Amino acid sequence: MSLEHFAPIKVERCKDIQKELKKAAAENKLQIEDLWFEILKTSIFIKNSAKDDFSEAFGGELQQLEEDEYYEKKELTLYQTHDIKIKSNAYKRFFEVKVDEHLSKIEIVLDECFIVLDTEEHYQEMFAYIKECLAFQGVVFRHLSQMYENLKTELRKYKKEAQNKRFILYASLTFIPNTEEQSHFLLEEEYLPTHIVPLSDQEESLVKENDYIAKENQKVACVNYPKQGKDGRNLKGLYIELSKVANSPTPIGHDKNAFEEREENNALVYYSKALQGVKMEKGRLISNQNFVFKNGIKSIETPNLLGGVESGLVLEIQAKDELSDAIDSNLILEASAINIKGNVGKNVILVAKEITIEGQIHPESYVYANKARITNHKGVCYAKEFECKYLERAKVYANSVKVEASAGSMVYAKEIALEKLKSDNKLYFSKQCLIDEVDGNGNRFIFYAFGGRENQEELKAAKQKLNALGLKSKKIIAQHQFLNHLVKNHQAIMEKLKNATEEIKRSLMQQESVKDAYSEFMFALKRLKILKAQMLELQKINNECYAKLISIENSFQHASVMTKNPFKQENIVIYHRNYPKVSNLSAMLSHNESVNVIYEDHKIKKVPKSAIKG
């Protein structure tokens, strides 16, 4: 059966909603994901002792269930049922409701496309779905008003900060599960990558071990003591009596010369005794203090060295001979300083405050540094200050760039200084480009507001945000179109109700098909209203993002290209703008033309050297 022709099914006093949805899906040859349900009525049945019969709780009894003292009585037994209407799952949500494995807490996980609308209508509509999810997972309805207030508080916090996409909606204060001992390799868990680069052709066979750099007296690992929980009733209403946990944790194996074990805050904590690389292997801390690489580095013999930028570690790496690379391939090295004598192979990432390479770097390798000095750069470099002898079909993103000779490369910077410029370079800069000699053609000198690193990062963050907003828009528009189609399908019945007399209207509303159509129509209208509000909120954020980029573009007022000698062959100077729309100004530079070029007053101007006063 197609989902469009599925007729809603009512089930009374349903104890297991998942079971009923599976049954309905099987009978109608549908996937269970195609179906959802509406709660028509919720009932809780209780008995206060084993000799009593179950009876439905009303009024005062329901109020008693809200009170922990009554709810936690061991002799109390209860179960919950729902009258439900199974229907097509027409409304895709941008969040999930998760109940932990111990049935002690409820967590909300927001999708990338989630947008907060700070209105009671939105919160109520969202909470109605949360209640359905809790019913689906068998959670007894208690403390709903508290959950609702928590939801509003957390979403308002998220709207303001937009940081944590997960939050606890509700956690039991009476039933607390046992906490087993947990070992944590802190260096790995707390490691934040300083780079996000997809290395080309990275195969599973290339996945390497990682050593994490630890300073002297730095925490590297810990084992939390087991913690005794508290007996009580879980979220499904079952009373749980917990087993006793062990009194002490299992220590992590370690070399006492490299690590020190201390007892702190109900945990065994392990500290590094020296500057070293650390990994956890089969429950044991392994130390690596060998950072001397006089014969180069082979990736099959050396793990990635991560997290060392602030450690004070200095890596000295030297090629074995002139025919060997200093680093062969497929390696990540992070240290405070990295000094290399020799070539760097493919798929290498180097991260440090200062990096010096007396050799060549492969086109598919990356350098991240505050200061980078490279003899022959063919790869990609992100730095504040960059110096290079030969730049060959490379990419550089920096604030200041000094290069002896460049061919076929792309540079983004505030300031660029070049001794000799060969052919086919693209130089993007926001302040000044100084050149001794232009000895080639096809070069592009591009006045560009996003030349420096700070503005490069602003642009990168804005593009990521705009891409995410675009994805959100597509998902919201798709749901909007679906709901519009649903509204149109029920339009005829709604028109019939609208034009009917009160007596006929009452008669029509006695028909299940009409009642279902009316319910679906009204819910779709409410959901459409929320989606429209979300689209308006998206547009507002989108406009703010563009406004920031336009502001950076507008602040760019002046830049220049200065040369010591006449231009050779043909080259071009361009003013390039991306926001609010792409626009370019350009001026050709002819062979032997002796000029400096400036951008000001929204114009590109050539200034003959003869007009420049010495």
N, C-alpha and C positions, 0 to 999 in steps of 0.2 A: 504494500500500500504506500502511496506517496504521502508525505507529511502533510501536504495541503488538504488532503481528504480525511485526515485523522479526526475522529469525533471525540470530544472530551469524555473521560471516564470518571465517575465518582466512586470513591471507596470510603466506607465509614469505619470508624474505630480501627484505623490502620496502625499496627505496632511497628512494622518494618517497611518504610517507604521505599528503600532501595529494592527490596524484593518485589513490591508492586510495580515499580517502574520497569524492572527487568521482565516481569510477566507481561505487561502491556506492550512492551517493545517486541517481545517474541511473538505474541499473538498477532501483531499487526505488521510483522516483518520490517521492523525499524531498528535503528541503533538506539541504545539507551540514552546516548548524548542528545538525541533528537527530541527527547521528552523531558518535561519538568512538571511542576505541580503548583497548585494554589492551596493554601491552608484555609479551610472553611471553618474548622472548629478544633480546639485543642482541649483534651481532657486528661486529668491526672487521677489515677486510682490508687488508693492507699489502704493499708491495714496496719494497725498499731501493734498487733501481736500475732503470733503464729495461729492462734485459735480463732482470730477474727476472719471475716470474709472481706474481700476487696469492695470498697465503695468509692464512688466518684467524689472528689473533693470540691466543695463549693465555698464561696464566701470566706468565712473565718478560717476554714481548714486550708484554703489556698494561701491565706495570709500567714498562717502558721508555717507553711512550707518555705516561706521567704526567710524565716528566722532560723539561723544556724543551729541554735540549741535544740530545737524540735527536729529539724531536718537530719541532724547527725545522730539521733537515737538509733542504736544498733538494732533494736527490735522492730523499727519501722521498715515496712516494705512498700515499694511503690513502682508503678509503671505508667508510661504516658502513651496516649493514642491521639491520632489526628484524623479528622474527616478531611479528605483531600479531593481535589479535582485534577486529574492528570490531563495535561494538555501539551501542545507543541512547545518546544523550547525556542521561542522567538526572540528572546532578549539576551544578547551576549553582554556579560558584565566585564568591567575592567578591573576586577579585583577577585581574590579568592578568600575563602573562609577555611582556616585549617584548625583542626583539633589535634593536640599532641597525642603521642602513643599511650601515655599514661592516663588520658582523659582528665587532665587537671587544668588545662588552660586553652583559651581560644585566641587565635592569632589572625590578623587581617594582613594579607599581602597584596599590595597595590601594583597594578600593571603599569608599564611605561606610559600607557595612554590614559591613565586615570587623571581626572581633573576635579578639583574640589569646587563645589558651588556652595557657598556658605548661606544656605537657606534651609528652613525647616522642611520644606517640600522635598528637597533633595535628600536630606538626612533620613526622613521618614521612608522615602521610597527605597533607599539603600538598606535601611534597617529591616524593612519587610523581607527583602531578599536574604539578608543575613539570618533572619529567623527561619526561613525556608531551608537554608543550608544546615542550620543546627538541627532542625527536625529530621533532615535527610540523614544526618550522622547520629541520630538517636539521643541528642542532648536534651535533658529535661529543662523546660522553660522556667528558670528562676532568675531573679535579679535582672530582669530585662530592662527596667528603667535605669539601673546603674550602667548596664552595657551601652545603652543609648547615649547617656551623658558622656561616657568614656569615648564613644565613637566621635561625637562632636568635638570633644577636647583634642583628640589626637589628629583629626582631620584639619582642624584649624591650625594646629601646630605645623602640620605638613604643608598646608597652604602658605604659611609664613616662611618656613625654612626649606621645604622640599628636599630633605636629606634622607630620612629613613623611610623606606617603602614598606617596612614591616613594623607592626606594633601589636602589643598585647591588648586585646579587647576586654578579656576577663580572665582572671586566675583565681582558683579556689584558695581560700584562706584556711579552710578546715581540713581538706585532704591535700597533703603535700607528699608526693612520691619520694622514695629513697633516691639519694644521689650517689651513684656508684663512683668509685675512684676514677679520675680522668687525668691522663697524662697529656701535656701540651708541649709541643715543640714550638716555643714562643718565637724563635727567629723566623721560622717558616710562616706561622700564623699571622704575625704582625708585619711581614714583609710587604711593602708597597712598591710595585714596579715603577722605575723612573723612566720607563720607555714603553711604548705600545707599538711594536713593529712586527707585522707578520713576515717572518723570514720566508723567502721564496722556496718552494719545493720542500718544505719541512715535512718529513715523513715520520711515522711512528718510530721507525728504526733509529731516528736521530734524537729522540727524546732522551735527555741526559740527566744524570744525577746532579743535584745542586748542593754546594757547600755554602752556608750562610756565614758571613763574616761577623765575628763578635769581638768587641773591645774587651780589654781587661776589666773585670768586675761587672760585666754586663749579664743580666739574666738571659739564660738561653732556653731553659725548660722548667717545667714544674709538674708535680703530681698533686692534685687536690685530694684531701682526705675524703673518704666515704662519709656521707652525711645521712643520719637517720631521719626519715620522713615522719609523717603523722598520719595515723589511721583516719579514715573518713570516707565519705560518700563521693564517688567520682561524678563526672558530669552526666553520666547516664543513669545516675541514681543508685548505683550498686555500692554497698558498703565494703571497703577494701581494708583488710588487716595485713599490714606489711611485715615482711620478714626482717630479722635483725641484720644490720650491715656489719662488715668487719671494722675493727677498731683503728687499724692503721693501713696506710697505702703500701703498694709494692714499689720499692725504690727503682729509679732508672739506673741501669748499669753505666758506669763511667770510669775514666782514668783519673785517679785522685791528683795526679800531677797536672792535669789540664783543667779539671773542674772541681768546684767546691760545693758540697751539699749543705744547705741550711734549712732549718725548720722555721717557717714564717706563716702566720695567719692561716692555720689549719692546712698547710701545704708543705711539701718538700720542694724547695726551690734550688735550682742549679745555676751557679755563676761561673763565667769563664775566668780562668786564672791568667790568661794572656791574650794578645791579639792573635786570633786564629780563625780558621774555617771550621764550621761545625755541621755535622749531619746526624740524623737519627736513623739508626739501622738496626732492625730487629730488637727494638726496645732499649737500645744502648746508644749513648752519645759518643760519636767518633770525632776526634780532633785531627785537624790538618794544619800544620804550622810551616809547611814547605812552600815558600813563595819565591824561591830562587829559580829562575828559568834561563840558565845560561845557554841551553841548547834548544831554545824555543819551546812552544807549547803544541803538543799533539792532542786534539780533542778526544781521542779514544782513551787517553791516559789521564786527562784532567777534567774534573767536573766544572760546571758553571760556578763562578764565584759571585754571590749575590749579596746586596745590602751593605756594601763596604764604603759607600761614598763619604759618610761622616765618621768613618772608623779610624782614620789616620793611616790606613794601609797604603803603602807605595809598592806598586808592582814594577819590577825591572825585568824586561823580557828581551832576550837577544837571540837572533837566529844562529843556528849551529854553524852555518857557512853561507856563502853567497848564493848557493843553489837552493837553499831551504828557506821556507817562510818562517817568520818569527811566530806567527799563529797560523795554523793550517786552515781550519774551517769550523763552522757550527759551534760557536762558543759565545757565552756572555760573561764579561768581566766587569765588575763594579768595584771601584776602589777610590781612595781620595786622590791618588795620582797614578797615572799609568805612563811608563816610559818604554818605548819599543824601538829596538834597532833591528830593522828588517821589514819584510813585507807582511801584510795582513790579508789572509785569504777570504773566501766566500762565507757569507752568512755568519758574520761576527758582529757582536754588539759590544761597544766599549763605552762605559759610563764612568765619569770621574770629574772632579773639579778642574784638574789640569791633565791634558793628554798631549804627549809628544810622540810623533811617529817619524823616525828617520828611515823612511821607506815608502812603499806604495800600499794603498788600501783598495781592496776589491770593489767594483761597482755595486755589489749586492751586500755591502757591509755598512754599518752605521756607527757614528761617533756622537756622543752627547757630552758636552763639557761646558764649563764656564770659559776656559781658555783652551784652544786647540791649535797645535802647531804640527803641520804635516808636510813632508817633502813632496810627495806625489799623491794627490787626492783624486780618486775616481768614484768614491762612494757618496754617502749622504752624511752631512754633518749639521748638528744643531748646537750652536754655541753663542756666547756673548761676544767673545773675541776670537777671531779666526785668522791664522797666518798660514800661508802655503807657498811653496816654491813653484809647483806646477799643478794647475787645476785642469783636469782633462775629463770632459763629459761628466762632470760631477754636479752635485746639488749642495748648496750651502745656505743655511738659514741662520743669520747672526745679526748682531748690532754693528760691529765694525769688522771689515774684511780687508786684509792686506795680502796681495798675491803678486808674485813675480811675473808669471805668464799663465794665460788662460785660453783654452780652446773648447768650444762646444759645450760650455757649462751654463748652469743657471744659478744665479746668486740673488738672495733676498737680504737686504741690510739697510741700516740707516746710512752708513758711510762705507764707500768702497774705494780702495786705493790699489791701482794696478800699474806695474811697470810696463808690461807689454801685453796688449790684447790682440789675440789672433782672431780667427773667424767663428761665426755662428754662436756667439754668447748672448744670453739674455740676462741683463743686469737690472734688477728691480731695487730701487733705493728711494728713501724718503728725505734725504738731506743732501748728500754730495757724492759725486763720483769723480775721483781724481785719476787721470791716466797720463803716463809718460808718453807712450807711443801706441797708436792704433795701427796694427800691422796686418789687418785682415778685413774681410767684408761680411755682410749679413749679420752684423752685431745689432742688438736692440738695447738702447739705453731707455729704461722705463721709469718715469717719475711715478711713484706709487706710494700711497698713504700707508699701506700695510707692509712697508719694508723692514722696519725694526722688529726685534723679537717680541716685545711687549704687544705691539699691534698684531703681529702674526698669531700670537696666542689668543688674542681677543677674537680675531677672525675665525680661527679654528674652532673655538668654543661656540661662537655664534652659529657657524655652519652646522655643527653637531646638534645644537638646540633647534635650529630651523628644520633639519632633517627629521628630528624626533617629533616636532610639531606637525610636519607633513604626514608622518605615519599616523599620528593621532587623528588628524583630520580625515584621512582615508577611511579609518576604522569607524569613526563616528558617522561619516557620510554614508558608508555602506549600510550601517544599522538604520540610519534615518530613511534611506530608500526602501529598505525592507519593511519598516513600520508604516511608511506611507502606502505601500502596496497592501498591507494588512488592513489599514483604515479604509481604503477604496473597496476592498472585498466586502466589508460590512456596511458600506455606505447606503445600499438599497434598504436594508433592514432598518437602519437608523432614520432614514427619510420616512419610512413607513410609520415608525414610532412617533416621529416628530409631527406628522400630519394627522395622526389618529386622534379620535376623541379620547377622553380620560377612560371611559368604559372599555373601549377597544384596546387601549394601551395596557390596561390592567390585564385584560384577557391574553394579549400577546405575550406579556411578561410571565405568564404561567407556563409558557412553552420553554423547555430546556434549551432548544437551539437558539431561541431569541435571547434568553438570559445569558447564554454563553457568548453570543455575538456582542451583546451590549457590554458585558464585562471586558471582553478582549478589546473592544473599540475604546472604551474609556481609559483602560490601562495604557493602550498604545498612544492615546492623545497625551496622557501625563508623561510618558516616557519621551515622546517627541518634543515636548516643551523643555524637558531637562536637556535633551541632546542639543536643541537650539541654543540654550543658555551656555552649554559647554563649548559650542562652536564660537559663540561671541567672546567667551573667555580666552579661547585659543587665539582668536584674531587679535585680541588686546595684547597678549604676550608676544605674538608674532610681530605686531607693530612696534612694541617696545624694543625688541631685538633689532629690527631694521633701523629704528631711530638711533640706536647706539652706533651702528656701523656707519650710518649717514653722518653722524656727528664727527667720527674719526676722519671720514673723507673730507668733510667741510673744514676741518682744522688744518688740513694740508695746504699750505699757502706758497711755499717757496722751496726750490731745490735746484741743483746745478750740475752740469757736466763740464769739468775743467780739463784741458789737455795742454801738454808742453809743446807738442808738435802737431802739424796739420794731420787731418784724417786722411787715411789712405783707402782707396776704393770706395764703395758705397755702403753706408750704414744708415740707421734710422733712429731718431729720438721720438719717444711716445709718452704722452701723458695718459695713463689708464685709470679709469674709475669704474667701480662695480656697482655702487649704490648711490641713489635709489635705482638707477638703471645703468647698464654698461654703456660707457662712452669713451671715445678715444680722440686725442689730438695728436698729430704727427708732423714731423719735419724731416726731410731727407738730408743726409750729409754727403756731399760729393767728394770725389777724389781730390786731395790736396786742399780741401777747404780748411782754412785756418780760423776757427771760431771756438768760443765757449758757448754753451747753451744753458739758458736758465728757464725755469718755469715760475711765473708769477703773474698775478692779475688774471688768472685762468687762461694764460697764453704761453706758448713756447716761443722763446725769443733767442735768436742767434746774435751773439755779441762778437764782432770781429776783433781779433787780437790787437789790431792797430788802434782800436778805440779804447783799449785798456791802458790806463796810465801806469807807468812803472813806478 
